[in-house]
Amino acid sequence: MAKEPDIKPAPAENGTTSRGKSPVQQFLQAAVAPILVLLAIFGFALVSGLRLCPIQSASMEPEIPTYSYCLISTRYDYDSLQVGDIIVYDHPYDHMQVVHRIIAVLPDGIITKGDANPVDDGILLTEGDIYGVYLGHIPGVGRIVNIIRTPVGIGFILAIVVLLLISDVRSQQKKSKDSNPPDEQ
C-alpha cells in the first residue's frame, strides 16, 4: 500500500497557518464590527443631540416606569416649552439628572413635579438648568444596566468572554486534529 504524501499548509509570516488564525486574532476581528457600530451610534448621538437618561425612581410612574431609559433631545427651544411637557434637568444639589413634568411656566422660570409626587420640586428652573426634552422611553433596560454595573455583573460578562474564547480554541484544536489524521505505519 502506497503512503500518501503528508501535505501541510505553509506557515504564514506570523507563525499561524494560512487556514487558521490565533484565538486572539479571531477575537479582535470579531470585536471590530461591534466597536465600529458603537462608535457610529455615539457619533450619531453627538451630532443629533439625542441622549439616553436612566430613570431610577418611581416619581414619574405610571407615565415612565422605574428602571426605564428615556430618549431625550438636548436640542430644544426653551421658549416653546409648555405645561405638560416632560423635561430633564440637572438637580442643583447633587447634580443628578431629574426627569419631571412641567406644571407651571412663569416669567422667571419653570416649575416641575414628578407625576407620582404630591408636591412640586421646589426649584425654579431657568434655561441653563434644563438639559433636554423627553421623547420616549424603553422600559426595563435600567435593570439590566444596573446589574451589569455591579462587580458580579462585570465578572459574569468576563466569564462569558473567557468561556467563548476557550470554546473557540477547543473547536480550532479539534478541527486541526480532524484535518490532520495520524500517519499510517
Protein Blocks (a to p, Z undefined) as FASTA:
>chain_A
ZZdddddddddfkopafkbccfklmmmmmmmmmmmmmmmmmmmmmmnopacdddfbfklc
ckbgghiacdddfbdcfklpcehiacddddfklopacddddfbdcfkbccdddfkbmbde
hiacdfklpnbdcfbdcehklmmmmmmmpmklmmmmmmmmmmmmmmmmmmmmmmmmmmmc
cddZZ
